[in-house]
């Protein structure tokens, strides 16, 4: 088997997943705790595809501003699609939520969200996802409708369902993410509406207006699509996926559209904001 790969700092891993346009190529990652480096990987059965895979990975690196060398190597065959499982364990998030991989035992207490993200982003372990889940929990007493922009594994929409929001919708540009979200929702016995949608695309219908909107995408995309995101917000907006170094820039874009900051959470290098209409 052929591996196309590069080594990056952990802060670039999730942005690379967001912007990688791989077609049939699947991007995965492995974080080495000792070196504190994350290896971004594309596994190929056909070595002839390595050049195109390397080009697409290099394109993604340029988009996120990461200078890393893309390399190719031959490796033994392995069940690489399931390798992420050894890094995903049952974890309590916030006051009530417990995120459980479907292959681990059911916890005895808490509101349990069972998940198998597959190749989609979102297990609750990343700082941005954790912050969003905490806000969804904290604001659940008000209930209301919910919209998840960039649903990934569906974790945020499923949490909102379990916490009493209704109706619930979520979208992603990646069809595999939409499929993973639907599978995980079924696993949890909830029925959010998931659909494929691209911010800035050519969709004729506007996004549904919702009481709480969560947009866990990249900071630059939050700025670029602020004019499309804002009209979908009924009461509150959670903006996430933002490196703390550019959070004020993202916040300024939404202040210009009439939002005020009601709170923020900073975990590691990432800041998540809770906004309300001013």
N, C-alpha and C positions, 0 to 999 in steps of 0.2 A: 504494500500500500504506500502511496505517496502522500507526504505531508507538506503543505505550504504553510509557512508560519512566520511570525515575528514576535519580538519581545517588547512589551510596553509597560509603563507604570500603570498601577491598578486604576487610576483615575480616568484612563482612556478606554478601558475595556467596555463599559456600557455605552459610551458615545459611539464606539466602533460598531457595536451591535445595531444601534439605531440607524446609522447611515450606510452600513454595508449593503450594497446592491449586488447580490451574488447570483441572482437567477437560481439555477439548480445547485449552486455551491452553498454548503452549509458551514457557517462560522461557529466555532466553539472556543472555549478558553480554559486555561488551567493556571491557577495562582500558586506560585511557589512561596510558602511562608518564609523560608530561610533567606531567599534572595530578595523577597518582596517585589518580584517581577511577575507579570502575567503574560503567558504565551497565548497568542491568538492563533488558532489552527483551522485549516481546511484540509480534510482528509479526502483523498481521491483514489478510486479504484483504477482509473485510467491515467497513467503518468503523462499522456499527451495533453491533458487538460491543465497541467500545472502552470503553463505560461499565462493562460487567460485568468486562472484563479489568482495568481500572483498580481496580475495587473489590477484586478478588482479590489484586492486587499490594499494595494498601494494607493489606489484612488481614495478609499475610505480613510486611510491614514492622513492623506493630504487634507481631506475635508475637516478632520478634527484637529489638525495642526500638530500631528505627532511625527517626529522624525525618527523612523525606525526602518531597519533594513529587512526586506522580505526575502526569506530563504526557502529552499526546497530540500527535502530529505526523504529517503526511503525508510519506512518503519515497519515493524511486524504488524500483521492484522490484529485488530482488537475490537471489542464491542464499544467503540468510541462514543456512540450516541447515548450510551447509558453511563458514561464515566462521571457525569455531573452528579450522579446520585450519592456518591461517597462524600460530597461536600454539602449536602442538603439534609439537615436534621430538624426534628421537631423543635419549635421555638415559640416562646410566649412574646407577644408584641403588644405594648400598651397595657391597659388594665384588664381587658377581657379576651382579646383574640389570641388564639393558639394556631400557628401554621404548622400543619403536619404533612410530611411526605406520605403518599398513599401506601408506601411499603413499610412504614413504621407503625407500632401499636397505637391504638386510639387512646389519647390522654383521658384522665378521669374527670378533669374540670376545665372550665373555660368554654368560650364559643369557638369551636374547632373548625378550621378551614382546611380541608384535605386537598392536596395539590400534587400534580405531576406536571411540571412546566414543560417537559420535553425540551425542545430547542427554543422555546419562546422565553423572552426576558420576564422575570418577576417571580421571586421566591419568598420575598420578605426579608432576605438577608442583607440586601443592599440598603445603604443609608436612605436613599431617596424613596424607595418603596416603603420602608419602615415609617418614615415621617408621614407619608400619605395615609398609611393604615392608622396611625395614631390620630390624625385629624378626622378621619372617617368615623372612628370610634367616639372621639370627643364630641363631635357634632351630631351624633345619631339621635339624640333626644329630640331634635327638631324634625327629624325624618324628612320627607319630601322626595322629589325626584332627583336622580343622580346620573351623571354622564362621565364616562371614563375615556379620556382622550389618549390613545396609545395603550390599548388594553393588555398587550403582551400575553401573559398566561391567563389573564382574567382575574387575577388575585384581588384587585381593588373592587371590581364590580361584584364579585362573589362575597367579599367582606361586607359591602354595602347591603347586599341582599340579606345576609345573615343578621345584620344589625338593624333591619327594619325599614330601609329606604325603599321607595317605590313610586313610580316605575323606574327601571334601571336600564341603561343602554351603555354600550362600549364599542369603540371602533379601533381599528389598526390598519395600517397600510399593508401589512404582511398577511397574506391569506393563511399561512401556517399559524400565526398568532391567533387569528379568529377561530381557527379549528381547535387549537389548544384551549382557548377560552371556553368554547362550547363544551368540550369534553370535561373540563374541570368543573364547570357549572353543573353538568349532569351528575358528576360524582358527588357534589354537595347538595343535590336536590333543589337547586334554585334555577330560575329561568330568566336571567337578564337577556336583553336583545343585543347580540353582537353582529357587527357588520363591517365590511371593508370600506375604508374611506381614507382619502389622502388630503390633509390640509394643504391648501393652495392648489388643489386639483381642479377638475372640470365638472364637479358634481353640481347638478342643477338645483337640488333641494338644500335649504339651509339645515344646519345641525339642530336637533331638538333643544329647546330652551329648558334648562334644568335648574333646580334650586341649588344643588351643589355640583360643581364641575371640578374634576381633578385632571390636570394636564401634567403628567409625569413624562416629559420629553426633554430635549436639550434646551439649554438657555438661549442659544442663538435662534432656534426654531420658535421658541416662545415669543421672542421679539418679532421675528419675521411674520408670524401668523397671528399677532395680537389682534389685528382688526377682524379676523375671522373667529377667533376664540371668544372675544368679549361679548358678541351678541348672543351667545349660547348660555351666558351666565344669568341665572335668575336672581340669586342672592349672594352666593359665596363661590370663590374660586381658589383652588389650591394649585400653586405653580411649583413644579419640582423638576429634578434632573439638572439642577443649576449649580455649577461650581461657585463656591462662595466668593471667589475673586470677581465674578461678573454679576452677582446677585443684584446689586444696586442699579446696574444698567437695565436689567430685566424689569425690576420694580418700577423704574422711571417710565418705561414704555407703557405700563398699565396705569400708572398715575395719570398719564396724559389722556387715558380713556375713561377717567372718572372713578378709578378704584383707589381704595385706601388700604394700607396694611393693617391687619388685625392681629397678626402674630407671625412668628417665624421659628423654625427649628433648624439647628445646625448640627449635623452629625458628620464627623470626619471633615472631608473637604467639600461637603455638599450642604446647601441651604435650601429649605423648602418654605414657601410663604403662604399664609392664609390671607386672602384679600376679600374685601367687601366693597360694594358700590358706595362711593362717597356721598 
